[in-house]
């Protein structure tokens, strides 16, 4: 769902593509709404800001 990881213009092969994600919810922000998703594969949380900037909070490996 979120092909995020590009290194030198190429997709990093060892990174999760977050294809299996679930919507966690929304949070009101100054300019709109931030949306939160969790990747079921790597447990990272993906935040899509109101300005469509994508952030990743790495999941803990088990």
N, CA, C and O atoms as CSV, one atom per row, in Angstrom:
chain,resi,resn,atom,element,x,y,z
A,1,UNK,N,N,0.811,-1.197,0.000
A,1,UNK,CA,C,0.000,0.000,0.000
A,1,UNK,C,C,0.855,1.262,0.000
A,1,UNK,O,O,0.475,2.264,-0.606
A,2,UNK,N,N,2.006,1.228,0.673
A,2,UNK,CA,C,2.862,2.400,0.761
A,2,UNK,C,C,4.279,2.060,0.309
A,2,UNK,O,O,5.124,1.776,1.158
A,3,UNK,N,N,4.571,2.076,-0.977
A,3,UNK,CA,C,5.947,1.824,-1.408
A,3,UNK,C,C,6.811,3.034,-1.079
A,3,UNK,O,O,6.921,3.962,-1.880
A,4,UNK,N,N,7.417,3.021,0.092
A,4,UNK,CA,C,8.061,4.214,0.635
A,4,UNK,C,C,9.559,4.309,0.425
A,4,UNK,O,O,10.102,5.414,0.406
A,5,UNK,N,N,10.234,3.207,0.271
A,5,UNK,CA,C,11.667,3.195,0.496
A,5,UNK,C,C,12.461,3.243,-0.793
A,5,UNK,O,O,12.613,2.237,-1.486
A,6,UNK,N,N,12.959,4.412,-1.100
A,6,UNK,CA,C,13.784,4.583,-2.275
A,6,UNK,C,C,15.160,5.039,-1.823
A,6,UNK,O,O,15.289,5.967,-1.024
A,7,UNK,N,N,16.194,4.371,-2.347
A,7,UNK,CA,C,17.570,4.716,-2.027
A,7,UNK,C,C,18.263,5.004,-3.349
A,7,UNK,O,O,18.378,4.114,-4.192
A,8,UNK,N,N,18.718,6.216,-3.539
A,8,UNK,CA,C,19.362,6.576,-4.795
A,8,UNK,C,C,18.444,6.408,-5.999
A,8,UNK,O,O,18.905,6.066,-7.088
A,9,UNK,N,N,17.152,6.647,-5.810
A,9,UNK,CA,C,16.202,6.534,-6.900
A,9,UNK,C,C,15.703,5.126,-7.161
A,9,UNK,O,O,14.878,4.920,-8.051
A,10,UNK,N,N,16.195,4.139,-6.392
A,10,UNK,CA,C,15.754,2.751,-6.561
A,10,UNK,C,C,15.080,2.274,-5.296
A,10,UNK,O,O,15.404,2.723,-4.196
A,11,UNK,N,N,14.152,1.372,-5.458
A,11,UNK,CA,C,13.464,0.795,-4.309
A,11,UNK,C,C,14.430,-0.104,-3.556
A,11,UNK,O,O,15.047,-0.987,-4.151
A,12,UNK,N,N,14.566,0.112,-2.255
A,12,UNK,CA,C,15.438,-0.729,-1.431
A,12,UNK,C,C,14.814,-2.116,-1.305
A,12,UNK,O,O,13.667,-2.248,-0.877
A,13,UNK,N,N,15.563,-3.143,-1.677
A,13,UNK,CA,C,15.019,-4.498,-1.738
A,13,UNK,C,C,14.756,-5.112,-0.375
A,13,UNK,O,O,13.898,-5.987,-0.253
A,14,UNK,N,N,15.462,-4.681,0.639
A,14,UNK,CA,C,15.328,-5.304,1.957
A,14,UNK,C,C,14.273,-4.624,2.829
A,14,UNK,O,O,14.194,-4.896,4.027
A,15,UNK,N,N,13.486,-3.768,2.255
A,15,UNK,CA,C,12.481,-3.034,3.026
A,15,UNK,C,C,11.089,-3.591,2.785
A,15,UNK,O,O,10.789,-4.118,1.713
A,16,UNK,N,N,10.259,-3.467,3.784
A,16,UNK,CA,C,8.863,-3.881,3.670
A,16,UNK,C,C,8.112,-2.849,2.827
A,16,UNK,O,O,8.336,-1.646,2.964
A,17,UNK,N,N,7.232,-3.321,1.966
A,17,UNK,CA,C,6.440,-2.417,1.133
A,17,UNK,C,C,5.126,-2.014,1.789
A,17,UNK,O,O,4.365,-1.228,1.225
A,18,UNK,N,N,4.856,-2.546,2.976
A,18,UNK,CA,C,3.642,-2.228,3.740
A,18,UNK,C,C,2.378,-2.505,2.926
A,18,UNK,O,O,1.434,-1.715,2.928
A,19,UNK,N,N,2.382,-3.629,2.239
A,19,UNK,CA,C,1.239,-3.992,1.394
A,19,UNK,C,C,0.049,-4.503,2.198
A,19,UNK,O,O,-1.087,-4.453,1.725
A,20,UNK,N,N,0.300,-4.992,3.404
A,20,UNK,CA,C,-0.772,-5.505,4.263
A,20,UNK,C,C,-0.931,-4.567,5.454
A,20,UNK,O,O,-0.402,-4.830,6.534
A,21,UNK,N,N,-1.653,-3.484,5.255
A,21,UNK,CA,C,-1.788,-2.499,6.324
A,21,UNK,C,C,-3.236,-2.358,6.749
A,21,UNK,O,O,-4.164,-2.622,5.984
A,22,UNK,N,N,-3.401,-1.932,7.996
A,22,UNK,CA,C,-4.743,-1.699,8.524
A,22,UNK,C,C,-4.843,-0.255,8.990
A,22,UNK,O,O,-3.880,0.305,9.514
A,23,UNK,N,N,-5.990,0.332,8.801
A,23,UNK,CA,C,-6.245,1.711,9.201
A,23,UNK,C,C,-6.473,1.754,10.703
A,23,UNK,O,O,-7.332,1.042,11.225
A,24,UNK,N,N,-5.700,2.595,11.407
A,24,UNK,CA,C,-5.832,2.716,12.861
A,24,UNK,C,C,-6.742,3.862,13.270
A,24,UNK,O,O,-7.434,3.776,14.285
A,25,UNK,N,N,-6.746,4.931,12.489
A,25,UNK,CA,C,-7.596,6.057,12.838
A,25,UNK,C,C,-7.037,7.368,12.335
A,25,UNK,O,O,-6.031,7.412,11.626
A,26,UNK,N,N,-7.714,8.435,12.721
A,26,UNK,CA,C,-7.342,9.779,12.301
A,26,UNK,C,C,-7.142,10.663,13.523
A,26,UNK,O,O,-7.700,10.418,14.592
A,27,UNK,N,N,-6.327,11.703,13.332
A,27,UNK,CA,C,-6.105,12.679,14.386
A,27,UNK,C,C,-6.169,14.062,13.749
A,27,UNK,O,O,-5.525,14.324,12.734
A,28,UNK,N,N,-6.940,14.921,14.350
A,28,UNK,CA,C,-7.072,16.279,13.832
A,28,UNK,C,C,-5.733,16.995,13.951
A,28,UNK,O,O,-5.070,16.929,14.986
A,29,UNK,N,N,-5.347,17.677,12.884
A,29,UNK,CA,C,-4.093,18.423,12.851
A,29,UNK,C,C,-4.402,19.876,12.511
A,29,UNK,O,O,-5.545,20.218,12.206
A,30,UNK,N,N,-3.390,20.719,12.564
A,30,UNK,CA,C,-3.580,22.136,12.296
A,30,UNK,C,C,-4.153,22.429,10.923
A,30,UNK,O,O,-4.967,23.339,10.769
A,31,UNK,N,N,-3.731,21.660,9.916
A,31,UNK,CA,C,-4.165,21.913,8.538
A,31,UNK,C,C,-5.153,20.883,8.019
A,31,UNK,O,O,-5.540,20.943,6.852
A,32,UNK,N,N,-5.559,19.964,8.834
A,32,UNK,CA,C,-6.472,18.916,8.360
A,32,UNK,C,C,-6.442,17.723,9.290
A,32,UNK,O,O,-6.585,17.863,10.505
A,33,UNK,N,N,-6.253,16.535,8.706
A,33,UNK,CA,C,-6.313,15.296,9.474
A,33,UNK,C,C,-5.109,14.422,9.135
A,33,UNK,O,O,-4.791,14.235,7.961
A,34,UNK,N,N,-4.440,13.888,10.151
A,34,UNK,CA,C,-3.395,12.887,9.957
A,34,UNK,C,C,-4.041,11.512,10.021
A,34,UNK,O,O,-4.918,11.272,10.851
A,35,UNK,N,N,-3.609,10.606,9.145
A,35,UNK,CA,C,-4.153,9.247,9.115
A,35,UNK,C,C,-3.068,8.264,9.523
A,35,UNK,O,O,-1.918,8.389,9.102
A,36,UNK,N,N,-3.436,7.285,10.343
A,36,UNK,CA,C,-2.498,6.313,10.890
A,36,UNK,C,C,-2.839,4.914,10.391
A,36,UNK,O,O,-4.000,4.505,10.398
A,37,UNK,N,N,-1.802,4.183,9.954
A,37,UNK,CA,C,-1.941,2.816,9.475
A,37,UNK,C,C,-0.877,1.963,10.153
A,37,UNK,O,O,0.188,2.467,10.509
A,38,UNK,N,N,-1.158,0.668,10.334
A,38,UNK,CA,C,-0.159,-0.269,10.865
A,38,UNK,C,C,0.045,-1.369,9.844
A,38,UNK,O,O,-0.915,-1.951,9.337
A,39,UNK,N,N,1.309,-1.649,9.548
A,39,UNK,CA,C,1.643,-2.735,8.639
A,39,UNK,C,C,1.562,-4.045,9.415
A,39,UNK,O,O,2.204,-4.193,10.455
A,40,UNK,N,N,0.784,-4.984,8.917
A,40,UNK,CA,C,0.624,-6.271,9.594
A,40,UNK,C,C,1.865,-7.144,9.457
A,40,UNK,O,O,2.063,-8.067,10.248
A,41,UNK,N,N,2.693,-6.867,8.475
A,41,UNK,CA,C,3.884,-7.678,8.237
A,41,UNK,C,C,5.055,-7.266,9.140
A,41,UNK,O,O,5.699,-8.125,9.741
A,42,UNK,N,N,5.335,-5.965,9.241
A,42,UNK,CA,C,6.512,-5.510,9.992
A,42,UNK,C,C,6.164,-4.710,11.250
A,42,UNK,O,O,7.063,-4.309,11.989
A,43,UNK,N,N,4.884,-4.476,11.502
A,43,UNK,CA,C,4.384,-3.737,12.668
A,43,UNK,C,C,4.759,-2.256,12.699
A,43,UNK,O,O,4.578,-1.606,13.728
A,44,UNK,N,N,5.268,-1.716,11.613
A,44,UNK,CA,C,5.543,-0.285,11.562
A,44,UNK,C,C,4.231,0.487,11.482
A,44,UNK,O,O,3.232,-0.008,10.960
A,45,UNK,N,N,4.254,1.704,12.008
A,45,UNK,CA,C,3.100,2.591,11.891
A,45,UNK,C,C,3.430,3.622,10.820
A,45,UNK,O,O,4.484,4.258,10.852
A,46,UNK,N,N,2.521,3.774,9.883
A,46,UNK,CA,C,2.676,4.722,8.790
A,46,UNK,C,C,1.723,5.880,9.056
A,46,UNK,O,O,0.530,5.682,9.287
A,47,UNK,N,N,2.269,7.083,9.021
A,47,UNK,CA,C,1.470,8.283,9.259
A,47,UNK,C,C,1.444,9.084,7.964
A,47,UNK,O,O,2.490,9.435,7.419
A,48,UNK,N,N,0.255,9.365,7.483
A,48,UNK,CA,C,0.083,10.211,6.303
A,48,UNK,C,C,-0.462,11.536,6.814
A,48,UNK,O,O,-1.590,11.615,7.302
A,49,UNK,N,N,0.361,12.580,6.694
A,49,UNK,CA,C,-0.021,13.879,7.243
A,49,UNK,C,C,-1.090,14.546,6.392
A,49,UNK,O,O,-1.405,14.095,5.291
A,50,UNK,N,N,-1.631,15.613,6.919
A,50,UNK,CA,C,-2.643,16.395,6.209
A,50,UNK,C,C,-2.081,16.962,4.909
A,50,UNK,O,O,-2.833,17.239,3.974
A,51,UNK,N,N,-0.759,17.135,4.847
A,51,UNK,CA,C,-0.087,17.644,3.646
A,51,UNK,C,C,0.390,16.517,2.736
A,51,UNK,O,O,1.159,16.755,1.804
A,52,UNK,N,N,-0.065,15.282,3.002
A,52,UNK,CA,C,0.317,14.081,2.250
A,52,UNK,C,C,1.803,13.752,2.346
A,52,UNK,O,O,2.377,13.192,1.412
A,53,UNK,N,N,2.418,14.095,3.459
A,53,UNK,CA,C,3.787,13.670,3.747
A,53,UNK,C,C,3.687,12.366,4.519
A,53,UNK,O,O,2.889,12.245,5.450
A,54,UNK,N,N,4.506,11.382,4.128
A,54,UNK,CA,C,4.433,10.053,4.737
A,54,UNK,C,C,5.590,9.871,5.712
A,54,UNK,O,O,6.750,10.098,5.368
A,55,UNK,N,N,5.260,9.461,6.931
A,55,UNK,CA,C,6.243,9.175,7.967
A,55,UNK,C,C,6.112,7.714,8.366
A,55,UNK,O,O,5.029,7.136,8.279
A,56,UNK,N,N,7.212,7.119,8.803
A,56,UNK,CA,C,7.183,5.741,9.282
A,56,UNK,C,C,7.791,5.680,10.674
A,56,UNK,O,O,8.867,6.228,10.916
A,57,UNK,N,N,7.096,5.012,11.587
A,57,UNK,CA,C,7.629,4.708,12.914
A,57,UNK,C,C,7.878,3.214,12.898
A,57,UNK,O,O,6.939,2.419,12.851
A,58,UNK,N,N,9.155,2.830,12.936
A,58,UNK,CA,C,9.541,1.425,12.803
A,58,UNK,C,C,8.902,0.571,13.877
A,58,UNK,O,O,8.809,0.967,15.039
A,59,UNK,N,N,8.463,-0.610,13.466
A,59,UNK,CA,C,7.888,-1.571,14.392
A,59,UNK,C,C,8.964,-2.354,15.106
A,59,UNK,O,O,10.087,-2.476,14.617
A,60,UNK,N,N,8.623,-2.877,16.249
A,60,UNK,CA,C,9.542,-3.687,17.029
A,60,UNK,C,C,9.549,-5.099,16.471
A,60,UNK,O,O,8.493,-5.704,16.288
A,61,UNK,N,N,10.749,-5.628,16.200
A,61,UNK,CA,C,10.852,-6.993,15.691
A,61,UNK,C,C,10.677,-7.975,16.828
A,61,UNK,O,O,11.220,-7.786,17.916
A,62,UNK,N,N,9.912,-9.028,16.569
A,62,UNK,CA,C,9.678,-10.017,17.625
A,62,UNK,C,C,10.451,-11.281,17.373
A,62,UNK,O,O,10.372,-12.221,18.164
